[in-house]
Amino acid sequence: MSRIKRVMLLQPASTGGNFEYVAIPRQGMLYLSAALAQWEGPFVYEREIWFEDRSGLMDPDKDLEGVDILMLTALINEAPRAYQVARQAREYHPDIITIGGGPQMSPLPEEAFEYGHFDVIVQREGEDIIGQLCDVLLERRGLGRNEYLDKVPGISYQQDGQVVYTKRVGLVRPDFVELPDFRSIRDLTPDNPMAGGVVETIRGCTEKCTYCQVIQQFLGYRLVSRETEFKRLEQLQELASDGLIHSSRNGSFQVFVSDDLHTPPLRAVKFRNERLERLKGWKGHTDNMNLIIQARAEIGQDPELAQALQEANVKMLYLGVESDNAENLKAVNKRQEPGQMHRDLAYINEVGFTVVAMTIIGLPYDTEESIMALADWVTTVSRYQTANFLTPLPATSNWKGLAPLNEHGELLAEGEMRPYHLYTGRQFVHHDERWTMQESREIFDKYTSRLQEVDDVYRRVFRILRTYKLRLAASGRGLSDSVAARLGEAAETLRDLSQPDSLAGREFGENISGRVGELVETLRAVSQPLANVRREAAEGIGSKLSELTESLKTLADPSVTSGKEMAAGISRRITELTDAIDTALADQRNGRKKAPGQG
C-alpha cells in the first residue's frame, strides 16, 4: 500500500450572507491542511484545498478520482451542499473516507451522519488530532475500527445506529500549527490571487452574546505566541510578494484579522494590555498592509489602543453595533449602552478609522419603525454597514428557543430538515408574532436600501479581479502574439534598411546604421521576455513599434529622396523605443514577485 495519500479539503459554495466570507479564505481548512503536513505517521498526505466560491463547484465523480480522504466544513447555509457532496463522493467512490466538521456539523453530528453519510465528525477544533484520525481511518477499515476511533479525542462516529462521542480534555493550543497552508489552495496563482490575506492571532472571545457561535466553537480566549504572530505576518508578506495576494500598484494589500477575534474591552484588563503591547510591536511589520479588524466600539474610550491600531496600519474597523436599543442589547447579553456607543463611534470616526457597523435586526424589542430609525442613525456613525436578521445558529440558545420555519414560512414539521439555504440573515427563519417570513424579507430590503453595505465593496473588488482575469485570459496570448508580430515586422524592415547597399542605409550614415544594428539585436533578445510584460507596457511598446515601422517604410519608399531629412526623427524613435523596452523589462524584473497589474 502506498504511503502517499491524497486529501481533498472542501469548503462548499455559500448561498448568501456576508460577501466578505467569499472574498477572504476561511481558515479552518488552512490549519487542518498544515496540521497534516507536519504530522509524522505512516502516511504522507498530499493536500488540496477547494473553496467552491473561488474555484467553482466540484464534480464529486470526476474531481475526487484518486482521492483517499475528503474533508468538509460548512457554515449553516452551506450545509446542504456539504451533505450533497459527501453523499455523492461515497456513491461514486465507495472506498473514499469522509470527515465532517465546523460550526454546523460539530454540534449536530446526528444530522451530518443522516444527510451526509460521513465516517467521522470532528468536534470543534481538530488540528491536534487530524493526523491520528486519518491514520486510523486508513489503517482500520474493518469491524474493529471503532475500537481505535474511541481512542481519538474530540470526535463523533456511529456504532449500532447510535452516535458515539469521544471525550476531549483541554483545548488546542492556538498555535499548534504555526502557519496556515495557503499554498495548497486550488487555483491560487499570480493570475488568480486572493483578494486579501487573513491572519489569526487569538481564538475565542471574552464576551457571551447569545446569538454567537464563536464562544461554543472556540472555547476560552487563547492568544498565539508573539513569535507566531510575526511569523504569520511575514508569511502574508511572502504571499503578496509572490503575487498570491492581490496588491495595489504601490504594493499595499488587504489583510483581515479573522472575525473570531477582537481587541478586548478595557474591562478585560489582562487581555487588553497584552494586545496593546503586541500592536506596538506590529509597527514596521505591517506598513504595506491595510489591516481590517473586528472590534468593539469601546475602542472609542481607549485612545491609547486606538493610536496603537493606527500605527500598526489598521484602516478599517468592523464594530458590533447590533442595535441602538438598550433593551435589545440586554436581551442578547451584549454589554454596551447605546448612548455611550454613539459617543464611542463619534470618536472612532473622528480619529480617522473607516467604520463598518455590524447590525442585527429582528431583535426582541424591534418594530419596523425602530428598524428604519436604526438605519437612519447607523449611517451617520459609520461609512459602511452589514445587516442580518436574527438567525438561530447551532450551539446557541436561539437554536432550541426559537420555533423554526420551513421554506414556505410555515412551522417546520417534525423530522423535516430546516431550509438552510435561507439561513443567510436576510429573512426570519423562525416563527415570530410580528412578521411572517415574507414580511421580514420586505423589511430587510427596505432597511438595507438605506445602508451602504460593505458587501458592495467586496463585490466591487471581485468584479475588478474577475475583469482583470478575463482580460488577461482573452487578450494575454493575443497581445503577446501581436507584440511579437510587430517586433518581427520592425526587425525585418531594420535589417533591410541597414544593408550597406540600400539607399536608406547609405543616407543613414554610419552612426544611424550602427544604432539600427544594435536595435535589431535588442529586439531579438527581448522578444520573448516582452511577451510577459504588463498589458499597459506591451501596448506602449507596440505603439512605438508601429510608429517606427511606418517611418522606416516611408524611408524605404523610392519616392523619398533624402533619408537625412528623417534621420533625426528615426534616431529619436529608436531611443524612445529602447527606453520603453528597458523600462518594461526593469518593471518586470522588479515586479516578478508582485501581483499582476501591480506595476
VOVODREN-519235 format. One record per residue (C-alpha): residue in three letters; x, y, z. Coordinates in steps of 0.001 Angstrom, whole numbers, padded with zeros to 6 digits, always signed. Example, Ala and Ser with C-alpha at 12.3 -4.5 7.8 and 13.67 -1.06 7.14 Angstrom:
# residues 2
ala+012300-004500+007800
ser+013670-001060+007140
END
This chain:
# residues 599
met+000000+000000+000000
ser+001374+003408-000992
arg+002398+005739+001814
ile+001241+008758-000208
lys-002420+009607+000328
arg-004426+012353-001345
val-006628+014543+000813
met-009219+016986-000545
leu-010383+019682+001857
leu-013610+021282+000640
gln-015388+024487+001634
pro-018733+024265-000208
ala-020382+027151-002023
ser-022285+029712+000022
thr-025897+030586-000739
gly-025648+034118+000609
gly-024893+036082+003730
asn-021943+038402+004168
phe-019928+038630+000979
glu-016622+039007+002805
tyr-016791+035275+003570
val-016341+034768-000165
ala-013576+037339-000525
ile-011475+036093+002386
pro-010435+032434+002680
arg-011795+030556+005691
gln-009052+029405+007982
gly-010267+026030+009230
met-009115+024064+006198
leu-005851+026025+006003
tyr-004890+024918+009512
leu-006060+021325+009086
ser-004029+021037+005890
ala-000947+022420+007625
ala-001516+020021+010528
leu-001476+017085+008109
ala+001710+018418+006521
gln+003528+018464+009856
trp+002090+015152+011118
glu+004626+012329+011404
gly+002945+008984+010874
pro+002820+006044+008496
phe+001427+008142+005627
val+002420+011233+003662
tyr-000607+013412+002966
glu-000793+015364-000296
arg-003377+018103+000167
glu-005566+020354-001940
ile-007982+022940-000528
trp-011008+023631-002709
phe-013064+026761-002000
glu-016089+026418-004266
asp-016873+030140-004056
arg-013445+030707-005551
ser-012842+027748-007908
gly-016363+026716-008868
leu-018418+023675-007961
met-016699+020362-007540
asp-017804+017366-009596
pro-017594+014554-006997
asp-017377+011917-009724
lys-014505+013408-011730
asp-012722+015632-009212
leu-012463+013047-006430
glu-010938+010355-008630
gly-007876+009038-006787
val-008664+010959-003584
asp-008326+008906-000397
ile-009879+011307+002140
leu-012466+014053+001694
met-012839+016643+004467
leu-015744+019080+004516
thr-016663+022011+006708
ala-019619+024347+006358
leu-021390+027377+007709
ile-025096+026880+008187
asn-026289+027916+004712
glu-023570+025766+003119
ala-024645+022580+004907
pro-026960+021198+002160
arg-024171+021442-000395
ala-021715+019806+002022
tyr-024093+016910+002623
gln-024723+016531-001109
val-021015+016344-001971
ala-020317+013899+000870
arg-023121+011565-000270
gln-022101+011712-003910
ala-018455+011144-003008
arg-019423+007868-001396
glu-021711+006901-004294
tyr-019034+007448-006952
his-016073+006315-004845
pro-017210+003704-002298
asp-013780+003452-000652
ile-013321+007177-000034
ile-013165+008301+003611
thr-015291+011332+004517
ile-014746+013566+007551
gly-017020+016469+008501
gly-016627+019322+010949
gly-017016+023030+011534
pro-019618+025174+013342
gln-022591+023432+011702
met-021690+019757+011887
ser-019781+019734+015183
pro-022874+020454+017319
leu-025209+018486+015010
pro-023415+015205+014208
glu-026679+013222+014031
glu-027867+015424+011172
ala-024495+015214+009419
phe-024456+011423+009597
glu-028037+011180+008354
tyr-027737+013542+005392
gly-024006+013352+004622
his-023179+009716+005393
phe-019850+010741+006957
asp-017407+008341+008579
val-016499+010753+011359
ile-017441+014231+012580
val-014760+016285+014358
gln-015930+018228+017396
arg-014812+021864+017480
glu-011095+022242+016605
gly-009125+019362+015193
glu-005544+020259+014248
asp-004071+018218+017085
ile-005962+015005+016253
ile-006460+015143+012465
gly-003268+013212+011648
gln-004048+010475+014150
leu-007655+010301+012900
cys-006663+009963+009243
asp-004152+007230+010077
val-006799+005244+011968
leu-009394+005580+009210
leu-006913+004423+006563
glu-005406+001562+008529
arg-008536+000238+010235
arg-011304-000395+007744
gly-012890-003476+009265
leu-015265-004191+012115
gly-012637-003310+014702
arg-012265+000283+013547
asn-014444+001770+016305
glu-012152+000380+018978
tyr-009402+002593+017584
leu-011659+005572+016878
asp-012626+005516+020528
lys-009019+006464+021343
val-009151+009626+019226
pro-010355+012513+021429
gly-012987+015019+020296
ile-014796+013141+017512
ser-018171+011509+016828
tyr-018798+008261+014982
gln-021659+005822+014586
gln-021974+002468+016278
asp-025074+000260+016069
gly-027113+003204+014784
gln-026102+005434+017692
val-023734+008394+017754
val-020704+007891+019973
tyr-018819+010919+021319
thr-015207+010646+022451
lys-014125+012931+025250
arg-011658+015748+024759
val-009710+017067+027717
gly-008312+020574+027451
leu-008135+022889+024443
val-005996+023009+021331
arg-003032+025319+021633
pro-003897+028183+019223
asp-000522+027919+017500
phe-000321+024118+017465
val+000048+024878+013754
glu+002173+027981+013306
leu+001429+028790+009667
pro-001795+028123+007727
asp-001370+026274+004440
phe-002335+028938+001881
arg-000239+027357-000856
ser-002447+024268-001032
ile-005422+026390-002158
arg-006643+025249-005550
asp-006042+027677-008443
leu-004015+030075-006291
thr-001627+031682-008780
pro-000418+035204-009575
asp-003075+035261-012300
asn-005728+034318-009737
pro-004651+035783-006367
met-006637+036067-003163
ala-008458+039370-002759
gly-006872+039724+000657
gly-004941+037865+003310
val-006177+036718+006677
val-004320+036319+009964
glu-005356+034693+013223
thr-003806+035856+016491
ile-006425+034707+019012
arg-009066+032036+019372
gly-012167+032587+021417
cys-013877+035621+022888
thr-014170+037460+026174
glu-017926+038006+025698
lys-021076+035848+025970
cys-023506+037172+023339
thr-026380+034724+022946
tyr-026543+034814+019122
cys-022860+033987+018508
gln-021350+030566+017721
val-017774+031593+018451
ile-017981+031101+022210
gln-019039+027474+021652
gln-016804+026630+018693
phe-013679+028244+020202
leu-013854+027965+023966
gly-011945+030381+026163
tyr-009714+033206+024984
arg-006356+031912+023725
leu-003574+034015+022278
val-000919+032647+019959
ser+002637+033455+020952
arg+004097+036782+019880
glu+006662+034930+017775
thr+003877+033152+015903
glu+002114+036439+015189
phe+005224+037782+013495
lys+005725+034571+011528
arg+002161+034784+010231
leu+002590+038419+009242
glu+005836+037507+007457
gln+004030+034683+005643
leu+001483+037167+004284
gln+004296+039410+003068
glu+005792+036465+001182
leu+002438+035537-000351
ala+001911+039100-001531
ser+005453+039275-002920
asp+004779+036092-004858
gly+001633+037609-006327
leu-000721+035306-004412
ile-002487+038174-002622
his-003825+040951-004814
ser-001756+044096-004317
ser-002248+047645-005464
arg+000242+049429-007690
asn+002085+050789-004640
gly+002458+047283-003198
ser-000131+047537-000432
phe-002601+044725+000192
gln-005594+043944+002384
val-005384+041757+005488
phe-008357+040741+007604
val-007692+039854+011239
ser-010061+036909+011381
asp-013549+037522+012652
asp-013417+035374+015763
leu-011032+037971+017178
his-011274+041466+018505
thr-009310+043778+020727
pro-010666+043221+024237
pro-012544+046000+026052
leu-010934+047894+028895
arg-012667+045736+031498
ala-010697+042698+030238
val-007556+044346+031598
lys-005078+041497+031177
phe-006034+040716+027576
arg-006381+044367+026603
asn-002908+045217+027907
glu-001340+042253+026139
arg-002987+043199+022845
leu-001797+046793+023229
glu+001812+045723+023679
arg+001600+043378+020715
leu+000122+046052+018465
lys+003009+048345+019303
gly+005337+045610+018061
trp+003492+045313+014753
lys+004708+048724+013631
gly+007222+048194+010836
his+005896+044719+010061
thr+002586+045845+008573
asp+003476+049103+006825
asn+002265+047880+003420
met-000808+046118+004818
asn-004225+047676+005081
leu-005439+045851+008163
ile-009110+045195+008836
ile-010161+044004+012282
gln-013303+043206+014186
ala-013575+045063+017454
arg-015929+046541+019987
ala-016976+050168+019989
glu-015291+050592+023387
ile-012117+051420+021453
gly-013668+054883+021457
gln-012957+055022+025192
asp-009358+053866+024792
pro-007287+056475+022874
glu-004032+054632+023614
leu-005297+051460+021970
ala-006807+053427+019074
gln-003449+055067+018403
ala-001638+051722+018519
leu-004106+050311+015990
gln-003481+053206+013627
glu+000288+052983+013969
ala+000048+049279+013117
asn-001766+050350+009908
val-005266+049264+010893
lys-007519+051102+008443
met-010962+049575+008875
leu-012871+048501+011983
tyr-015803+046117+011943
leu-017718+047160+015039
gly-020508+045134+016625
val-023167+047796+016920
glu-026030+045277+016723
ser-028747+047696+017923
asp-029302+051173+019311
asn-031974+049836+021680
ala-030828+049188+025256
glu-033478+046529+025858
asn-032443+044645+022731
leu-028795+044702+023757
lys-029656+043416+027206
ala-031823+040647+025713
val-028865+039236+023743
asn-026372+039785+026570
lys-024494+042475+024636
arg-022719+044501+027282
gln-022886+048002+025907
glu-025083+051065+026273
pro-026423+052903+023194
gly-025625+056433+024370
gln-022050+055537+025180
met-021781+053603+021934
his-022768+056713+019969
arg-020021+058688+021678
asp-017521+055886+021046
leu-018398+055742+017354
ala-018150+059508+017024
tyr-014616+059410+018437
ile-013543+056467+016278
asn-014706+058254+013140
glu-013111+061494+014256
val-009646+059942+014596
gly-009834+058569+011060
phe-010863+054907+011079
thr-013168+053566+008375
val-016056+052097+010344
val-018178+049133+009299
ala-021136+048910+011662
met-022460+045373+012068
thr-026169+045418+012821
ile-028765+042811+013720
ile-032449+043444+013136
gly-035439+041441+014306
leu-034279+041517+017934
pro-036996+041077+020575
tyr-037883+044750+021016
asp-037620+045783+017363
thr-040502+047284+015413
glu-040487+048213+011754
glu-040308+051858+012787
ser-037354+051289+015129
ile-035514+049274+012453
met-035783+052151+009977
ala-034667+054565+012695
leu-031630+052331+013246
ala-030780+052681+009547
asp-031043+056460+009747
trp-028806+056572+012811
val-026180+053977+011916
thr-025399+055614+008573
thr-024417+058780+010432
val-021833+056984+012576
ser-020314+054558+010059
arg-019176+054590+006461
tyr-020361+051045+005702
gln-022765+048643+007336
thr-023660+044955+007479
ala-027182+043729+008126
asn-028530+040428+009360
phe-031861+039309+010692
leu-031606+037479+013993
thr-030909+033895+012923
pro-030843+030845+015205
leu-027487+029048+014880
pro-026454+025660+016274
ala-024919+025689+019757
thr-026626+028987+020640
ser-029611+029444+022945
asn-031703+030582+019964
trp-031370+027181+018243
lys-033840+025445+020503
gly-035550+028542+021841
leu-036982+029772+018502
ala-039505+027689+016531
pro-038065+027035+013025
leu-039969+027581+009770
asn-039843+025635+006524
glu-039035+027290+003191
his-042702+028275+002744
gly-042726+030201+006021
glu-044757+027595+007877
leu-043793+025841+011100
leu-041286+023086+010422
ala-042763+019622+010670
glu-041142+017073+012966
gly-038328+015298+011132
glu-038253+017902+008356
met-034862+019388+007581
arg-034511+023117+008116
pro-034248+025177+004902
tyr-030601+026010+005464
his-030256+027749+002126
leu-032421+030526+003650
tyr-030194+030927+006718
thr-028470+033951+005231
gly-029680+036612+007653
arg-031948+038140+005025
gln-035260+036930+006450
phe-036747+035328+009528
val-036336+031565+009531
his-038175+031129+012812
his-041727+031895+013922
asp-042307+035426+015144
glu-045595+037097+016007
arg-044503+040392+014446
trp-043738+039380+010843
thr-044069+036449+008504
met-041045+035237+006563
gln-042143+037216+003511
glu-042827+040361+005529
ser-039385+040085+007112
arg-037816+039941+003627
glu-039601+043141+002692
ile-038389+044823+005867
phe-034845+043647+005197
asp-034917+045092+001683
lys-036358+048365+002957
tyr-033755+048560+005718
thr-030735+047752+003543
ser-031861+050186+000844
arg-030911+052929+003306
leu-027465+051493+004018
gln-024096+051489+002305
glu-023469+047767+002675
val-019854+046651+002944
asp-020798+043660+000790
asp-020891+046107-002113
val-017219+046893-001509
tyr-016278+043228-001775
arg-018453+042802-004843
arg-016560+045656-006492
val-013222+044070-005564
phe-014347+040778-007023
arg-015587+042478-010186
ile-012205+044159-010617
leu-010343+040885-010119
arg-012729+038990-012377
thr-012442+041635-015100
tyr-008677+041550-014802
lys-008558+037759-015117
leu-010949+037735-018052
arg-008967+040452-019793
leu-005773+038546-019159
ala-007250+035315-020482
ala-008845+036940-023521
ser-006022+039188-024583
gly-002845+037929-022935
arg-001805+035489-025620
gly-003236+037599-028420
leu-001391+040612-027087
ser+001874+038691-026882
asp+001421+037444-030433
ser+000619+040973-031628
val+003715+042456-029998
ala+005837+039603-031345
ala+004470+040237-034855
arg+005228+043937-034615
leu+008711+043157-033337
gly+009285+040831-036276
glu+007988+043325-038792
ala+010136+046153-037446
ala+013208+043950-037174
glu+012806+042780-040770
thr+012487+046359-042033
leu+015532+047355-039995
arg+017561+044506-041430
asp+016716+045612-044982
leu+017471+049234-044280
ser+020746+048527-042556
gln+022225+046796-045614
pro+025212+048853-046909
asp+023940+048870-050499
ser+020481+050240-049601
leu+019752+053867-050335
ala+018342+054357-046857
gly+021349+052670-045276
arg+023772+054951-047124
glu+021812+058080-046204
phe+021526+056997-042570
gly+025263+057160-042297
glu+027471+055019-040110
asn+026084+056226-036771
ile+022404+055559-037591
ser+023278+052273-039283
gly+025101+051146-036143
arg+022132+052125-033997
val+019836+050134-036275
gly+022034+047079-035842
glu+022012+047454-032060
leu+018223+047721-032017
val+017846+044614-034190
glu+019900+042653-031645
thr+017877+044156-028775
leu+014621+043141-030416
arg+015871+039596-030923
ala+016982+039330-027298
val+013849+040707-025668
ser+011093+039379-027910
gln+010222+036531-025511
pro+010547+038483-022222
leu+008389+041224-023706
ala+005585+038731-024215
asn+005246+038599-020418
val+005262+042282-019511
arg+002180+044108-018265
arg-000515+044889-020782
glu-000030+048657-020460
ala+003718+048414-021120
ala+003231+045992-024005
glu+000668+048267-025635
gly+003017+051241-025300
ile+005881+049325-026874
gly+003585+048075-029613
ser+002506+051609-030372
lys+006099+052830-030607
leu+006984+049882-032811
ser+004137+050754-035167
glu+005329+054347-035411
leu+008906+053266-036037
thr+007911+050668-038627
glu+005788+053201-040524
ser+008653+055691-040521
leu+011074+053084-041758
lys+008702+052003-044511
thr+008386+055617-045559
leu+012154+055920-045597
ala+012441+052801-047762
asp+009954+054212-050281
pro+011775+055044-053569
ser+009880+058321-053745
val+011707+059508-050649
thr+014769+061308-051976
ser+016573+062151-048784
gly+016810+059887-045742
lys+018735+062622-043949
glu+015531+064579-043501
met+014133+061731-041412
ala+017306+060503-039728
ala+016858+062664-036638
gly+013256+061509-036198
ile+014158+057838-036703
ser+017017+058114-034220
arg+014693+059729-031666
arg+012110+056982-032106
ile+014768+054285-031686
thr+015834+055964-028430
glu+012227+056144-027182
leu+011600+052521-028093
thr+014809+051312-026444
asp+013950+053274-023290
ala+010423+051815-023257
ile+011794+048272-023602
asp+014351+048850-020829
thr+011673+050275-018526
ala+009231+047431-019195
leu+011862+044767-018567
ala+013074+046520-015403
asp+009485+046711-014125
gln+009052+043044-014947
arg+012193+042077-013033
asn+011307+044246-010040
gly+007699+043101-010059
arg+008267+039407-010659
lys+007253+038694-007087
lys+004351+041116-007126
ala+000754+040594-008170
pro-000064+041112-011863
gly-001048+044670-012621
gln+000857+045916-009582
gly+003450+047796-011582
END
